[in-house]
């Protein structure tokens, strides 16, 4: 057997595999001999079928199967031995005049080669890491929300801005008769919200469904209509007010503090705010990290010209799924996955060159931390190491869980690496300011 590689360009190559008769003949003979022993052909005793008849009936199929096995083994070994970094899988080149009656065969496979490039992290960038702080406004709002949550509900006659309102949406023509519990902040249409102010129990407020909520799914939920009916629904609906309640804020005293944080954990409003600030800023840090990671990913893609064997990959995409794709479908799939593939190559190079590979011990330790946090949420704040290890062992026996946890560990390692190796400026912002930075609102 002879295997050679011919480079077409830096990203494409063709591997030629020449298979001679002596490469496969012995294996074909063994298989046919086994067929002869077990063949059940009318007119012949089992094991006494003439070899010529076995060859005539099974020879071509056995030859093709054995040659294909030999091809796959030899090609895979060649790729490993030559240390070829390929994208996708080798694609066989179709030969119109291929002849299985010949003794020797020649097969060609197209390869898409991974590009060669250097990762440079010191390029000019506009990266910013946002340090999100919980400001006084947010802390005051959180305290007010806690007071409302633990407050006492009081019945009222007249609607005010922050009240809870129970009633029924009604439109006989469209068959709408939907009980609902609402607050006025659910409405996108601010005029609709204003229409409730000052109304009393028993009053009816007429509303236009168009533009009433942020999206049709809310309209569907509140009106009790189907997905098909809700699109383009432009009718007046009546809302009859049946009950109005408001929350009398809970008093900020030791009883409430103990409910929130446990007996004696905090003893003042200032300490409550400090606890809220600590918890909020931990959550904010996760969001800040995610934004930085996204921005750093975009920087890496923009600053590295990673060429891909595009034509090869589009042809490969046509063949890789459960059913073949058309050229147009493959083109669309490639367009969606191109940047993801380019980033995977950059990430893989960073991991390899900086020894960021995940070890089993790291994965096990990370899984243990996740388990402890989950157990703490259910009140088990000090589980034994034996209990944790038992759960971790069960989790890591599930390949889907291993994959999911591995992705999380790798993302964390990549984030830390990028924060340590890419220059950026730090900007302190409130959460409200951070949202504007994220969404431009």
Residue pairs with C-beta under 8 A, 6 or more apart in sequence:
1 17
1 18
1 19
1 20
1 23
1 70
1 74
2 17
2 18
3 15
3 16
3 17
3 18
3 74
3 75
3 78
4 15
4 16
5 13
5 14
5 15
5 16
5 78
5 82
5 84
5 111
6 13
6 14
6 15
6 16
7 13
8 14
10 113
10 115
10 116
10 307
11 112
11 113
11 115
11 307
11 308
11 309
11 312
12 110
12 111
12 112
12 113
12 309
12 312
13 110
13 111
13 113
14 93
14 108
14 109
14 110
14 111
15 75
15 78
15 90
15 108
15 109
15 111
16 106
16 107
16 108
17 71
17 74
17 75
17 78
17 106
17 107
17 108
17 109
18 104
18 105
18 106
19 67
19 70
19 71
19 104
19 105
19 106
19 107
20 103
20 104
21 103
21 104
23 70
24 63
24 66
24 67
24 70
27 66
27 69
27 70
28 59
28 62
28 63
28 66
31 62
31 65
31 66
32 51
32 54
32 55
32 58
32 59
32 62
35 54
35 58
35 62
36 47
36 49
36 51
36 54
37 46
37 47
38 46
38 47
39 46
39 49
39 54
39 57
40 46
41 49
41 53
41 57
44 50
44 53
60 100
63 100
64 100
67 105
71 107
75 90
75 109
79 86
79 90
84 111
84 113
85 113
85 114
86 111
86 112
86 113
86 114
87 112
87 113
87 114
87 308
87 309
87 312
87 313
87 316
87 341
88 112
88 312
88 313
88 316
88 317
88 320
89 316
89 320
90 109
90 110
90 111
91 109
91 110
91 312
91 315
91 316
91 319
92 107
92 108
92 109
92 110
93 107
93 108
93 109
93 110
95 107
95 108
98 105
110 312
110 315
111 312
112 308
112 309
112 312
112 313
112 316
113 309
114 345
115 306
115 307
115 308
115 345
117 304
117 305
117 306
117 345
117 349
119 300
119 304
119 346
119 349
119 350
119 353
120 303
120 304
121 418
121 421
121 422
122 423
123 299
123 303
125 299
125 303
125 422
125 423
125 424
127 292
127 295
127 296
127 299
127 422
127 423
127 424
127 425
128 292
128 295
128 424
128 425
128 426
128 427
129 288
129 292
129 419
129 424
129 425
129 426
129 427
130 288
130 291
130 292
130 426
130 427
130 428
130 429
130 434
130 437
131 288
131 426
131 427
131 428
131 429
132 281
132 284
132 285
132 287
132 288
132 429
132 430
132 431
132 434
133 281
133 284
133 428
133 429
133 430
134 276
134 277
134 280
134 281
134 284
134 430
134 431
135 430
135 431
135 432
137 430
137 432
138 280
138 430
138 431
138 432
139 273
139 276
139 277
142 276
142 280
143 252
143 269
143 272
143 273
143 276
144 249
146 250
146 256
146 260
146 272
147 249
147 250
147 252
148 247
148 249
148 250
149 250
150 250
150 256
150 259
151 247
151 248
151 249
151 250
152 247
152 248
152 250
153 164
153 245
153 246
153 247
153 248
154 245
154 246
154 247
154 248
155 243
155 244
155 245
156 163
156 244
156 245
156 246
157 200
157 201
157 244
158 198
158 199
158 200
158 244
159 165
159 196
159 197
159 198
159 199
159 200
159 241
159 244
160 197
160 246
161 184
161 197
162 183
162 184
162 246
163 183
163 184
163 244
163 245
163 246
164 181
164 182
164 183
164 244
164 245
164 246
164 247
165 181
165 182
165 183
165 184
165 196
165 241
165 243
165 244
166 179
166 180
166 181
166 182
166 241
166 242
166 243
166 244
166 245
167 179
167 180
167 182
167 239
167 240
167 241
167 242
167 243
168 177
168 178
168 179
168 180
168 239
168 240
168 242
169 176
169 177
169 178
169 180
169 222
169 223
169 224
169 237
169 238
169 239
170 176
170 177
170 178
170 237
170 238
170 239
170 240
171 235
171 236
171 237
171 238
173 235
174 225
174 229
174 233
174 235
176 223
176 224
176 225
176 237
177 224
178 222
178 223
178 224
180 222
180 239
182 222
184 193
184 196
184 197
185 193
186 213
186 218
186 222
187 193
187 212
187 213
188 211
188 212
188 213
188 214
189 207
189 208
189 211
189 212
192 207
192 208
192 212
195 205
195 206
195 207
196 205
196 241
199 205
199 241
200 241
200 244
201 241
201 242
201 243
201 244
202 240
202 241
202 242
203 240
203 241
204 238
204 239
204 240
204 241
205 238
205 239
205 241
206 236
206 237
206 238
206 239
207 236
207 237
207 238
207 239
208 234
208 235
208 236
209 219
209 223
209 233
209 234
209 235
209 236
209 237
210 233
210 234
212 219
213 219
213 222
216 230
216 231
216 233
217 230
219 225
219 230
219 233
220 226
220 227
220 230
223 230
223 233
223 237
225 233
250 256
252 269
252 272
254 267
257 265
257 266
257 267
257 268
257 271
257 272
258 264
258 265
260 266
260 272
261 272
261 275
265 275
266 272
266 274
266 275
280 431
284 431
284 434
287 434
288 434
289 415
291 437
291 438
292 415
292 418
292 419
292 424
293 411
293 414
293 415
293 418
296 418
296 422
297 343
299 422
300 343
300 346
301 339
301 342
301 343
301 346
304 342
304 346
306 342
306 345
306 346
308 338
308 341
308 342
310 334
310 338
313 334
313 341
314 327
314 330
314 331
314 334
315 330
317 325
317 330
317 333
317 334
318 324
318 325
318 326
318 327
318 329
318 330
325 333
347 414
350 356
350 414
350 417
351 357
351 410
351 414
354 417
356 410
356 413
356 414
356 417
358 406
358 409
358 410
358 413
362 409
363 396
363 402
363 405
363 406
363 409
364 392
364 396
366 405
366 408
366 409
366 412
367 392
367 395
367 396
367 405
368 388
368 389
368 392
370 405
371 383
371 388
371 391
371 392
371 395
372 383
372 388
375 381
375 383
375 388
395 401
395 405
396 402
396 405
429 437
435 441
